[in-house]
Amino acid sequence: MLKILLGILISTFTYAYTLSDEQIEKLKVGYTTGKTIVADDGTTFENTLAAMAGVESTWGVNIIGDKYDSSGKLKSLYESSLGVYQIKLSTAKLTIKRHKDLYKKYGKLLYEGNSVYLKYEKNKKKLDYYKSVLENPIWLLRKIKGEPKAIATMKWANREYNKHKRIHEELSRKGHRDVKLINKLLTDHKFSSTIAGYYLRDMYNHAIKKGWSKPYKRAVGRYNGGWNNMTYANKVIKKIRVVKNFIKN
């Protein structure tokens, strides 16, 4: 009797779980991608990958995560977790570099140097400041009147603006690929699911080679930061019930 009751409760929960058409589409993208990603022992990750999208972003509802630092300050997108699978830029780069087939297809998106976002943002603030001085109507009027201090100030601001503009252009050139990769993580769900799937498979294969117990749960937990993160693994497993319901219908 108890088993029947539990079955009814689980079934009711699953069918009552409503998703928008857009969420279902993202769930199915993850499922389809997961079927094509095969571990060394033949394991595929269709249900797992689709469920992870649910845990990470509620299937695309929240596509920017880990966006505040310890002081509560908003992080740059370069540091945040991005897309349906909440992937950091650094993780995406590492995964693409690790696999020849991914590198062949997406290597053009990689900027090989260190990310320049901190320098870019710092320089951009300075550039905006000098521009504001140059466009300040009070300083412009005083310059027109021939005030020596205003003339000197505008000359200084113009020199600094041009210097930081050149730096801005160079940093923009270097960071252009990073920006393209960030945009792809945020908007291309097939791409994000592929990167997440390859990363998950790497973790699973590693756990298998090490001979660890519960390699599947360890791999799933590692996706969220720790080999023993069973709390996260169990959340994913619970979401698999939802995935199976929407896939079969």
PLY file of the C-alpha trace (Angstrom):
ply
format ascii 1.0
element vertex 249
property float x
property float y
property float z
element edge 248
property int vertex1
property int vertex2
end_header
0.00 0.00 0.00
2.82 2.38 0.95
4.61 1.71 -2.35
1.42 2.44 -4.29
0.91 5.69 -2.38
4.48 6.80 -3.01
4.08 5.97 -6.69
0.96 8.12 -6.88
2.70 11.02 -5.14
5.70 10.83 -7.46
3.48 10.63 -10.52
1.37 13.56 -9.33
4.47 15.65 -8.66
5.93 14.88 -12.08
2.82 15.63 -14.07
2.06 18.75 -12.04
5.48 20.12 -12.88
4.78 22.65 -15.62
7.34 24.08 -17.99
7.03 26.67 -20.72
7.54 25.67 -24.35
10.92 27.41 -24.25
12.01 25.47 -21.17
10.89 22.19 -22.71
12.87 23.03 -25.85
16.03 23.54 -23.78
15.37 20.34 -21.85
15.11 18.43 -25.13
18.26 20.05 -26.54
20.17 18.76 -23.51
18.63 15.32 -23.86
19.48 15.07 -27.56
23.04 16.27 -26.98
23.56 13.88 -24.08
22.70 10.88 -26.26
25.66 11.67 -28.50
28.22 11.97 -25.71
29.52 8.52 -24.83
31.86 7.66 -21.96
34.65 5.07 -22.14
32.35 2.40 -20.69
29.48 3.22 -23.07
27.50 5.39 -20.66
25.54 8.24 -22.25
24.22 11.33 -20.50
20.89 12.26 -22.07
18.75 12.25 -18.92
21.55 13.62 -16.77
22.42 16.53 -19.04
18.79 17.54 -19.47
18.26 17.33 -15.69
21.38 19.39 -15.00
19.91 22.19 -17.11
16.98 22.14 -14.72
19.15 22.35 -11.62
21.56 24.94 -13.03
19.13 27.43 -14.56
15.60 25.98 -14.36
15.99 25.15 -18.04
17.11 28.58 -19.12
15.19 30.87 -16.77
18.34 32.11 -15.00
21.26 32.21 -17.42
23.71 34.32 -15.41
24.83 32.85 -12.10
27.56 33.34 -9.51
27.42 37.03 -10.37
28.30 38.59 -7.01
31.62 38.46 -5.20
32.04 38.00 -1.45
31.50 41.72 -0.86
28.26 41.77 -2.84
29.78 43.56 -5.82
28.47 42.56 -9.23
31.02 40.49 -11.17
31.89 40.85 -14.81
30.41 38.31 -17.23
34.00 37.13 -17.67
33.85 35.77 -14.12
30.21 34.67 -13.89
28.59 31.33 -14.72
26.80 31.58 -18.04
23.97 30.02 -20.00
21.59 27.14 -19.43
24.41 25.06 -17.90
26.05 27.86 -15.91
29.49 27.46 -17.50
32.37 29.78 -16.69
34.38 31.22 -19.56
37.55 29.57 -18.24
35.85 26.14 -18.11
34.57 26.49 -21.67
38.06 27.41 -22.89
39.67 24.49 -21.07
37.12 21.99 -22.38
37.46 23.18 -25.97
41.26 22.99 -25.80
41.13 19.51 -24.29
39.26 17.91 -27.20
40.49 17.99 -30.79
37.02 17.82 -32.30
35.82 20.74 -30.20
38.96 22.74 -30.91
38.62 22.15 -34.65
35.08 23.47 -34.55
35.32 26.20 -31.90
39.01 27.03 -31.62
38.43 30.24 -33.55
36.48 31.50 -30.53
39.44 31.22 -28.19
41.70 34.09 -27.23
44.88 32.31 -26.16
46.23 35.01 -23.87
45.07 35.78 -20.36
41.62 37.37 -20.22
41.95 41.13 -20.35
38.60 42.07 -18.83
40.03 43.70 -15.69
42.37 45.92 -17.69
39.58 46.61 -20.19
37.09 47.71 -17.55
39.63 49.83 -15.68
40.76 51.53 -18.87
37.15 52.03 -20.03
36.33 53.94 -16.85
39.29 56.24 -17.45
38.33 56.70 -21.09
34.76 57.63 -20.11
36.06 60.09 -17.53
38.32 61.95 -19.95
35.51 62.02 -22.50
33.19 63.57 -19.91
35.76 66.30 -19.26
36.11 67.04 -22.97
32.31 67.24 -23.35
31.68 69.22 -20.16
29.86 72.43 -21.24
31.37 74.47 -18.42
34.96 73.59 -19.37
34.13 74.13 -23.05
32.74 77.59 -22.35
35.74 78.54 -20.22
38.05 77.33 -22.99
36.21 79.43 -25.58
36.63 82.43 -23.28
40.37 81.76 -23.33
40.88 80.92 -19.68
44.41 79.46 -19.31
43.35 76.84 -16.75
40.50 75.61 -18.98
42.78 75.49 -22.03
45.38 73.48 -20.08
42.73 71.16 -18.63
41.17 70.44 -22.02
44.59 69.85 -23.56
45.44 67.40 -20.79
42.08 65.61 -21.08
42.44 65.33 -24.86
45.93 63.85 -24.54
44.81 61.32 -21.93
41.67 60.45 -23.88
43.62 59.67 -27.05
46.14 57.58 -25.08
43.43 55.50 -23.40
41.47 55.22 -26.64
44.46 53.47 -28.23
44.68 51.14 -25.22
40.93 50.54 -25.43
41.16 49.54 -29.08
44.00 47.10 -28.38
42.22 45.53 -25.40
38.99 45.31 -27.43
40.84 43.47 -30.17
42.30 41.00 -27.68
39.02 40.48 -25.85
36.82 40.20 -28.95
36.98 36.41 -29.01
36.16 36.18 -25.32
33.08 38.31 -25.93
32.01 36.04 -28.79
32.46 32.97 -26.61
30.45 34.58 -23.79
27.63 35.40 -26.20
27.65 31.84 -27.51
27.39 30.41 -24.00
24.45 32.69 -23.30
22.52 32.19 -26.54
23.51 28.90 -28.20
21.93 26.17 -26.10
23.25 23.34 -28.26
26.79 24.67 -27.82
26.38 25.05 -24.06
24.98 21.54 -23.71
27.90 20.19 -25.73
30.50 21.89 -23.53
28.66 20.74 -20.39
28.37 17.20 -21.74
32.03 16.90 -22.65
33.04 18.27 -19.26
30.72 15.83 -17.46
32.04 12.92 -19.52
35.62 13.90 -18.67
34.76 13.83 -14.97
32.99 10.47 -15.31
35.86 8.87 -17.24
38.30 10.17 -14.62
36.27 8.65 -11.77
36.08 5.32 -13.64
39.84 5.25 -14.24
40.47 5.99 -10.57
38.24 3.09 -9.60
36.20 5.28 -7.29
32.87 4.17 -5.87
29.74 5.85 -7.24
31.55 7.26 -10.29
28.33 8.62 -11.79
27.35 10.57 -8.68
30.91 11.75 -8.18
31.10 13.05 -11.74
27.79 14.87 -11.47
28.82 16.34 -8.13
32.16 17.44 -9.55
30.33 19.48 -12.19
29.14 21.67 -9.33
32.53 21.82 -7.65
33.29 18.70 -5.61
33.86 14.99 -6.08
31.80 14.29 -2.96
29.02 16.76 -3.72
26.20 14.26 -3.35
23.70 16.99 -2.52
24.01 18.36 -6.04
24.04 14.87 -7.57
20.80 14.01 -5.78
19.17 17.22 -7.02
20.03 16.21 -10.58
18.67 12.70 -10.05
15.38 14.13 -8.80
15.11 16.31 -11.90
15.55 13.23 -14.10
11.97 12.25 -13.16
10.76 15.50 -14.70
12.92 14.99 -17.78
11.55 11.51 -18.43
8.00 12.79 -18.22
8.52 15.51 -20.84
10.63 13.33 -23.12
8.02 10.58 -23.34
5.20 13.01 -24.06
0 1
1 2
2 3
3 4
4 5
5 6
6 7
7 8
8 9
9 10
10 11
11 12
12 13
13 14
14 15
15 16
16 17
17 18
18 19
19 20
20 21
21 22
22 23
23 24
24 25
25 26
26 27
27 28
28 29
29 30
30 31
31 32
32 33
33 34
34 35
35 36
36 37
37 38
38 39
39 40
40 41
41 42
42 43
43 44
44 45
45 46
46 47
47 48
48 49
49 50
50 51
51 52
52 53
53 54
54 55
55 56
56 57
57 58
58 59
59 60
60 61
61 62
62 63
63 64
64 65
65 66
66 67
67 68
68 69
69 70
70 71
71 72
72 73
73 74
74 75
75 76
76 77
77 78
78 79
79 80
80 81
81 82
82 83
83 84
84 85
85 86
86 87
87 88
88 89
89 90
90 91
91 92
92 93
93 94
94 95
95 96
96 97
97 98
98 99
99 100
100 101
101 102
102 103
103 104
104 105
105 106
106 107
107 108
108 109
109 110
110 111
111 112
112 113
113 114
114 115
115 116
116 117
117 118
118 119
119 120
120 121
121 122
122 123
123 124
124 125
125 126
126 127
127 128
128 129
129 130
130 131
131 132
132 133
133 134
134 135
135 136
136 137
137 138
138 139
139 140
140 141
141 142
142 143
143 144
144 145
145 146
146 147
147 148
148 149
149 150
150 151
151 152
152 153
153 154
154 155
155 156
156 157
157 158
158 159
159 160
160 161
161 162
162 163
163 164
164 165
165 166
166 167
167 168
168 169
169 170
170 171
171 172
172 173
173 174
174 175
175 176
176 177
177 178
178 179
179 180
180 181
181 182
182 183
183 184
184 185
185 186
186 187
187 188
188 189
189 190
190 191
191 192
192 193
193 194
194 195
195 196
196 197
197 198
198 199
199 200
200 201
201 202
202 203
203 204
204 205
205 206
206 207
207 208
208 209
209 210
210 211
211 212
212 213
213 214
214 215
215 216
216 217
217 218
218 219
219 220
220 221
221 222
222 223
223 224
224 225
225 226
226 227
227 228
228 229
229 230
230 231
231 232
232 233
233 234
234 235
235 236
236 237
237 238
238 239
239 240
240 241
241 242
242 243
243 244
244 245
245 246
246 247
247 248
